[in-house]
Amino acid sequence: GETARCFRDFRYRTRKSWSCERRVIGKAEYLPGKANPRFVVTNLSTRDADAQHLYEDLYCARGEMENRIKEQQLGLFADRTSSATLRANQLRLYFSSFAYVLLHGLRRLGLTGTAFAKAQSTTIRLKLLKIGARLRLTARKVWLSFSEAYSYASDIAQILANLKQHPAWSPPG
């Protein structure tokens, strides 16, 4: 009834589609209520990586990278390359990449300790950035006035406090 997992590697060859025998990493995992098996085909030898290391550190890291690419495409509109010229499409991709780097920095420095610490860029954009607020500048302060109905005002205060702990970068002098 508890979570259990083990890793094994073995050699396998299909009857028709593979020209040679290949190494397969098998993960047998049981989660409460269901089995969760996974298989990865690799050309890395057992000397390069044991089964658990290959699955957890290499294969899962690649999956996480694929998730970040998908997050940029869908959440920050990197898939919108419908302009007539290559340069315009490239500029759109630059803007999307720059936005991703800024959101990643915000997530790393400002969102720690909040409910948004592991939020995807779409959630951050919709709940924290795409809001209505009154901005008032004085000589000494910047005032943000939110609607009383805005449910994330305390999170914004925590995020601003987190960001204050990290001084702004100044160029070398």
Backbone as CSV, one residue per row, in Angstrom:
resi,resn,N_x,N_y,N_z,CA_x,CA_y,CA_z,C_x,C_y,C_z
1,GLY,0.775,-1.208,0.000,0.000,0.000,0.000,0.817,1.272,0.000
2,GLU,2.138,1.184,0.046,2.996,2.367,0.048,3.704,2.497,-1.294
3,THR,4.268,3.667,-1.527,5.010,3.903,-2.763,6.277,3.055,-2.773
4,ALA,6.520,2.417,-3.899,7.742,1.617,-4.077,8.203,1.774,-5.508
5,ARG,9.528,1.796,-5.698,10.063,1.876,-7.059,11.404,1.179,-7.125
6,CYS,11.653,0.575,-8.279,12.962,-0.035,-8.531,13.295,0.141,-10.008
7,PHE,14.587,0.061,-10.309,15.084,0.275,-11.659,15.860,-0.951,-12.110
8,ARG,15.710,-1.298,-13.359,16.475,-2.390,-13.972,16.780,-2.005,-15.407
9,ASP,17.893,-2.503,-15.894,18.142,-2.344,-17.317,18.318,-3.714,-17.937
10,PHE,17.956,-3.822,-19.197,18.034,-5.088,-19.910,18.212,-4.806,-21.388
11,ARG,18.598,-5.807,-22.124,18.781,-5.690,-23.571,17.506,-6.174,-24.245
12,TYR,17.114,-5.497,-25.332,15.885,-5.856,-26.017,16.021,-5.536,-27.497
13,ARG,15.360,-6.328,-28.306,15.317,-6.093,-29.742,13.919,-6.425,-30.245
14,THR,13.376,-5.533,-31.065,12.066,-5.808,-31.649,12.230,-6.819,-32.771
15,ARG,11.133,-7.398,-33.172,11.210,-8.403,-34.238,11.558,-7.792,-35.584
16,LYS,11.009,-6.597,-35.873,11.198,-6.048,-37.209,11.805,-4.646,-37.241
17,SER,11.366,-3.740,-36.376,11.694,-2.324,-36.571,13.097,-1.919,-36.107
18,TRP,13.718,-2.617,-35.169,15.063,-2.262,-34.731,16.066,-3.155,-35.435
19,SER,17.164,-2.544,-35.884,18.186,-3.329,-36.585,19.107,-4.066,-35.617
20,CYS,19.158,-3.656,-34.360,20.052,-4.304,-33.398,19.416,-4.290,-32.012
21,GLU,20.047,-5.002,-31.110,19.600,-5.053,-29.726,19.977,-3.743,-29.026
22,ARG,19.099,-3.244,-28.150,19.345,-1.970,-27.474,19.144,-2.115,-25.967
23,ARG,19.759,-1.182,-25.239,19.609,-1.145,-23.788,18.305,-0.435,-23.436
24,VAL,17.524,-1.030,-22.550,16.268,-0.456,-22.091,16.339,-0.304,-20.580
25,ILE,15.969,0.883,-20.092,15.887,1.138,-18.656,14.415,0.997,-18.275
26,GLY,14.153,0.170,-17.297,12.787,-0.005,-16.822,12.645,0.526,-15.415
27,LYS,11.602,1.319,-15.197,11.293,1.795,-13.855,9.967,1.153,-13.475
28,ALA,9.998,0.345,-12.430,8.771,-0.242,-11.898,8.424,0.549,-10.654
29,GLU,7.291,1.230,-10.705,6.886,2.070,-9.582,5.437,1.754,-9.252
30,TYR,5.176,1.691,-7.960,3.807,1.500,-7.512,3.449,2.673,-6.620
31,LEU,2.446,3.430,-7.044,1.913,4.532,-6.253,0.646,4.035,-5.576
32,PRO,0.237,4.641,-4.491,-0.990,4.162,-3.833,-2.160,4.097,-4.821
33,GLY,-2.615,2.888,-5.055,-3.768,2.689,-5.922,-3.476,2.350,-7.369
34,LYS,-2.222,2.512,-7.833,-1.968,2.215,-9.246,-0.488,1.970,-9.518
35,ALA,-0.253,1.215,-10.576,1.111,0.970,-11.048,1.508,2.091,-12.003
36,ASN,2.806,2.417,-12.038,3.305,3.497,-12.888,4.611,3.063,-13.552
37,PRO,4.558,2.104,-14.496,5.787,1.649,-15.139,6.245,2.627,-16.224
38,ARG,7.561,2.707,-16.442,8.133,3.546,-17.490,9.329,2.813,-18.089
39,PHE,9.571,3.057,-19.393,10.703,2.456,-20.081,11.401,3.517,-20.917
40,VAL,12.728,3.489,-20.915,13.535,4.416,-21.699,14.535,3.598,-22.495
41,VAL,14.606,3.854,-23.787,15.595,3.195,-24.640,16.779,4.138,-24.761
42,THR,17.991,3.601,-24.578,19.183,4.442,-24.605,20.323,3.740,-25.315
43,ASN,21.286,4.540,-25.763,22.510,3.967,-26.312,23.680,4.155,-25.357
44,LEU,23.420,4.706,-24.154,24.470,4.843,-23.146,24.732,3.486,-22.498
45,SER,25.993,3.192,-22.296,26.354,1.899,-21.710,26.188,1.929,-20.200
46,THR,26.280,0.761,-19.586,26.177,0.684,-18.125,27.362,1.366,-17.456
47,ARG,28.497,1.488,-18.149,29.642,2.223,-17.597,29.352,3.712,-17.538
48,ASP,28.581,4.232,-18.513,28.267,5.668,-18.552,27.269,6.056,-17.468
49,ALA,26.279,5.210,-17.235,25.246,5.565,-16.257,24.487,4.317,-15.847
50,ASP,24.298,4.158,-14.531,23.461,3.054,-14.074,21.995,3.416,-14.322
51,ALA,21.122,2.461,-14.165,19.716,2.622,-14.555,19.034,3.768,-13.809
52,GLN,19.177,3.826,-12.495,18.493,4.858,-11.718,19.028,6.243,-12.049
53,HIS,20.347,6.392,-12.126,20.960,7.685,-12.460,20.502,8.143,-13.846
54,LEU,20.516,7.244,-14.799,20.125,7.609,-16.160,18.674,8.071,-16.197
55,TYR,17.802,7.359,-15.516,16.381,7.722,-15.550,16.121,9.033,-14.801
56,GLU,16.585,9.117,-13.542,16.247,10.263,-12.702,17.007,11.536,-13.079
57,ASP,18.304,11.413,-13.354,19.122,12.607,-13.570,19.196,13.054,-15.022
58,LEU,19.140,12.134,-15.955,19.247,12.511,-17.364,17.887,12.563,-18.052
59,TYR,17.125,11.494,-17.967,15.851,11.423,-18.672,14.830,12.407,-18.092
60,CYS,14.704,12.444,-16.768,13.742,13.371,-16.149,14.163,14.823,-16.356
61,ALA,15.476,15.106,-16.353,15.948,16.470,-16.613,15.604,16.889,-18.035
62,ARG,15.704,15.961,-18.974,15.321,16.279,-20.350,13.823,16.566,-20.433
63,GLY,13.027,15.799,-19.729,11.588,16.043,-19.704,11.265,17.398,-19.106
64,GLU,11.994,17.789,-18.071,11.783,19.097,-17.450,12.162,20.211,-18.422
65,MET,13.237,20.013,-19.188,13.633,20.991,-20.198,12.543,21.128,-21.263
66,GLU,11.982,19.998,-21.691,10.891,20.028,-22.671,9.686,20.789,-22.105
67,ASN,9.414,20.630,-20.820,8.314,21.362,-20.189,8.567,22.866,-20.199
68,ARG,9.824,23.294,-19.974,10.137,24.720,-19.989,9.994,25.289,-21.401
69,ILE,10.366,24.518,-22.425,10.190,24.964,-23.809,8.705,25.126,-24.116
70,LYS,7.897,24.142,-23.703,6.461,24.216,-23.932,5.856,25.400,-23.167
71,GLU,6.359,25.648,-21.963,5.872,26.777,-21.167,6.145,28.097,-21.886
72,GLN,7.323,28.226,-22.488,7.634,29.461,-23.213,6.773,29.579,-24.469
73,GLN,6.586,28.497,-25.174,5.777,28.552,-26.395,4.330,28.920,-26.096
74,LEU,3.734,28.258,-25.119,2.318,28.466,-24.858,2.044,29.659,-23.950
75,GLY,2.841,29.818,-22.899,2.576,30.864,-21.919,3.117,32.222,-22.297
76,LEU,4.186,32.253,-23.088,4.796,33.532,-23.460,4.795,33.742,-24.970
77,PHE,3.966,32.992,-25.644,3.667,33.204,-27.061,4.879,33.083,-27.986
78,ALA,5.807,32.177,-27.678,6.948,31.954,-28.564,6.532,31.219,-29.836
79,ASP,5.309,30.715,-29.867,4.854,30.002,-31.060,4.225,30.946,-32.086
80,ARG,4.097,32.217,-31.755,3.493,33.174,-32.689,4.562,33.729,-33.626
81,THR,4.785,33.046,-34.680,5.748,33.491,-35.686,5.037,33.583,-37.028
82,SER,3.970,34.364,-37.055,3.155,34.463,-38.264,3.403,35.748,-39.042
83,SER,4.458,36.483,-38.703,4.765,37.707,-39.448,5.303,37.356,-40.824
84,ALA,5.274,38.334,-41.692,5.672,38.098,-43.083,7.177,37.952,-43.254
85,THR,7.965,38.540,-42.342,9.418,38.497,-42.527,10.084,37.682,-41.432
86,LEU,11.233,37.142,-41.777,12.021,36.365,-40.828,12.468,37.238,-39.658
87,ARG,12.884,38.470,-39.942,13.361,39.363,-38.872,12.263,39.681,-37.863
88,ALA,11.068,39.909,-38.347,9.959,40.200,-37.425,9.676,38.990,-36.538
89,ASN,9.694,37.794,-37.111,9.486,36.580,-36.322,10.616,36.377,-35.327
90,GLN,11.840,36.667,-35.748,12.982,36.523,-34.852,12.873,37.524,-33.698
91,LEU,12.433,38.741,-33.980,12.264,39.739,-32.934,11.199,39.294,-31.932
92,ARG,10.104,38.722,-32.429,9.075,38.190,-31.531,9.644,37.100,-30.624
93,LEU,10.476,36.242,-31.191,11.080,35.176,-30.393,12.056,35.747,-29.369
94,TYR,12.800,36.790,-29.739,13.682,37.455,-28.778,12.876,38.021,-27.607
95,PHE,11.761,38.694,-27.908,10.929,39.257,-26.849,10.386,38.164,-25.935
96,SER,9.961,37.066,-26.519,9.447,35.953,-25.730,10.549,35.368,-24.838
97,SER,11.740,35.222,-25.385,12.862,34.685,-24.604,13.255,35.631,-23.478
98,PHE,13.254,36.915,-23.770,13.565,37.899,-22.745,12.518,37.866,-21.631
99,ALA,11.255,37.754,-22.005,10.179,37.653,-21.011,10.354,36.402,-20.162
100,TYR,10.760,35.283,-20.781,10.969,34.056,-20.012,12.099,34.228,-19.004
101,VAL,13.189,34.859,-19.414,14.316,35.076,-18.502,13.884,35.964,-17.334
102,LEU,13.113,37.012,-17.616,12.618,37.883,-16.542,11.695,37.127,-15.589
103,LEU,10.777,36.323,-16.138,9.874,35.561,-15.275,10.621,34.513,-14.465
104,HIS,11.634,33.907,-15.058,12.431,32.929,-14.312,13.164,33.618,-13.152
105,GLY,13.723,34.806,-13.416,14.368,35.567,-12.346,13.388,35.960,-11.259
106,LEU,12.183,36.377,-11.659,11.156,36.707,-10.678,10.784,35.483,-9.852
107,ARG,10.651,34.348,-10.512,10.308,33.113,-9.797,11.414,32.740,-8.815
108,ARG,12.657,32.882,-9.244,13.798,32.482,-8.418,14.023,33.425,-7.244
109,LEU,13.888,34.737,-7.471,14.213,35.707,-6.424,12.996,36.227,-5.664
110,GLY,11.891,36.432,-6.333,10.765,37.090,-5.704,9.663,36.177,-5.229
111,LEU,9.491,35.047,-5.857,8.339,34.205,-5.541,8.620,33.130,-4.500
112,THR,9.853,33.042,-4.007,10.155,32.051,-2.981,9.334,32.340,-1.732
113,GLY,8.789,31.292,-1.157,7.987,31.438,0.045,6.552,31.872,-0.211
114,THR,6.146,31.915,-1.460,4.761,32.272,-1.785,4.091,31.079,-2.468
115,ALA,2.811,31.201,-2.688,2.067,30.140,-3.380,2.469,30.041,-4.848
116,PHE,3.183,31.039,-5.363,3.568,31.070,-6.775,5.006,30.619,-7.011
117,ALA,5.659,30.049,-6.011,7.069,29.678,-6.122,7.328,28.692,-7.259
118,LYS,6.393,27.812,-7.531,6.571,26.835,-8.610,5.535,27.011,-9.712
119,ALA,4.934,28.187,-9.768,3.884,28.441,-10.752,4.468,28.561,-12.154
120,GLN,3.680,28.167,-13.130,4.086,28.320,-14.520,3.924,29.772,-14.938
121,SER,4.580,30.122,-16.032,4.576,31.517,-16.470,3.168,32.016,-16.782
122,THR,2.294,31.164,-17.280,0.926,31.587,-17.561,0.214,32.011,-16.275
123,THR,0.376,31.255,-15.216,-0.245,31.583,-13.928,0.324,32.885,-13.384
124,ILE,1.620,33.050,-13.445,2.256,34.282,-12.957,1.748,35.476,-13.753
125,ARG,1.684,35.315,-15.051,1.246,36.406,-15.918,-0.204,36.794,-15.634
126,LEU,-1.076,35.790,-15.511,-2.497,36.085,-15.343,-2.863,36.571,-13.937
127,LYS,-2.222,36.022,-12.915,-2.630,36.347,-11.548,-1.823,37.462,-10.897
128,LEU,-0.587,37.672,-11.359,0.253,38.682,-10.716,0.582,39.885,-11.598
129,LEU,0.713,39.660,-12.892,1.143,40.754,-13.768,0.007,41.407,-14.538
130,LYS,-0.983,40.642,-14.891,-2.087,41.156,-15.708,-3.224,41.604,-14.796
131,ILE,-2.943,42.654,-14.033,-3.900,43.138,-13.040,-4.087,44.642,-13.193
132,GLY,-5.142,45.137,-12.618,-5.367,46.577,-12.603,-4.952,47.138,-11.252
133,ALA,-4.134,48.150,-11.271,-3.700,48.802,-10.038,-3.418,50.268,-10.349
134,ARG,-3.524,51.084,-9.341,-3.191,52.495,-9.498,-1.744,52.669,-9.054
135,LEU,-0.956,53.298,-9.899,0.459,53.531,-9.620,0.642,55.028,-9.367
136,ARG,1.225,55.366,-8.223,1.475,56.765,-7.887,2.939,56.908,-7.497
137,LEU,3.633,57.813,-8.155,5.050,58.038,-7.899,5.229,59.325,-7.111
138,THR,6.046,59.266,-6.075,6.449,60.461,-5.354,7.969,60.515,-5.400
139,ALA,8.546,61.531,-4.800,10.000,61.670,-4.817,10.686,60.532,-4.063
140,ARG,10.002,59.945,-3.089,10.638,58.943,-2.250,10.059,57.546,-2.386
141,LYS,8.838,57.427,-2.880,8.179,56.124,-2.871,7.395,55.881,-4.153
142,VAL,7.134,54.608,-4.367,6.231,54.175,-5.413,5.049,53.523,-4.709
143,TRP,3.847,54.007,-4.965,2.645,53.500,-4.325,1.855,52.674,-5.315
144,LEU,1.507,51.447,-4.914,0.626,50.593,-5.698,-0.683,50.460,-4.939
145,SER,-1.776,50.820,-5.579,-3.088,50.696,-4.938,-3.896,49.655,-5.694
146,PHE,-4.250,48.592,-4.988,-5.025,47.511,-5.583,-6.482,47.638,-5.186
147,SER,-7.322,46.999,-5.936,-8.722,46.901,-5.566,-8.824,46.068,-4.293
148,GLU,-9.804,46.365,-3.465,-10.010,45.567,-2.249,-10.381,44.134,-2.589
149,ALA,-10.896,43.915,-3.773,-11.298,42.570,-4.186,-10.118,41.747,-4.715
150,TYR,-8.932,42.368,-4.894,-7.770,41.642,-5.431,-7.260,40.676,-4.368
151,SER,-7.358,39.401,-4.637,-7.077,38.386,-3.618,-5.593,38.086,-3.433
152,TYR,-4.734,38.617,-4.280,-3.304,38.305,-4.171,-2.476,39.493,-3.678
153,ALA,-3.118,40.490,-3.067,-2.393,41.676,-2.596,-1.336,41.308,-1.557
154,SER,-1.643,40.368,-0.659,-0.646,39.978,0.348,0.524,39.255,-0.312
155,ASP,0.250,38.481,-1.382,1.343,37.830,-2.114,2.231,38.867,-2.794
156,ILE,1.630,39.916,-3.351,2.412,40.986,-3.977,3.320,41.636,-2.941
157,ALA,2.800,41.881,-1.736,3.606,42.471,-0.666,4.783,41.563,-0.309
158,GLN,4.542,40.249,-0.230,5.618,39.291,0.069,6.645,39.266,-1.058
159,ILE,6.184,39.310,-2.297,7.089,39.296,-3.451,7.973,40.544,-3.444
160,LEU,7.381,41.695,-3.187,8.168,42.932,-3.124,9.174,42.880,-1.982
161,ALA,8.793,42.316,-0.841,9.738,42.173,0.278,10.881,41.230,-0.104
162,ASN,10.559,40.150,-0.819,11.604,39.225,-1.274,12.566,39.920,-2.229
163,LEU,12.025,40.717,-3.141,12.876,41.391,-4.132,13.754,42.457,-3.481
164,LYS,13.287,43.081,-2.399,14.103,44.083,-1.700,15.362,43.470,-1.092
165,GLN,15.321,42.180,-0.810,16.488,41.502,-0.223,17.619,41.330,-1.226
166,HIS,17.333,41.497,-2.501,18.335,41.332,-3.557,18.611,42.696,-4.172
167,PRO,19.772,43.292,-3.860,20.039,44.632,-4.380,20.134,44.612,-5.914
168,ALA,19.762,45.743,-6.494,19.833,45.858,-7.952,21.282,45.760,-8.407
169,TRP,21.467,45.225,-9.562,22.815,45.082,-10.127,23.311,46.435,-10.565
170,SER,24.553,46.728,-10.254,25.164,47.959,-10.756,26.403,47.569,-11.566
171,PRO,26.659,48.283,-12.638,27.795,47.922,-13.497,29.128,48.095,-12.759
172,PRO,30.116,47.297,-13.121,31.429,47.431,-12.457,32.010,48.804,-12.723
173,GLY,32.652,49.381,-11.690,33.050,50.757,-11.777,34.437,51.041,-12.062
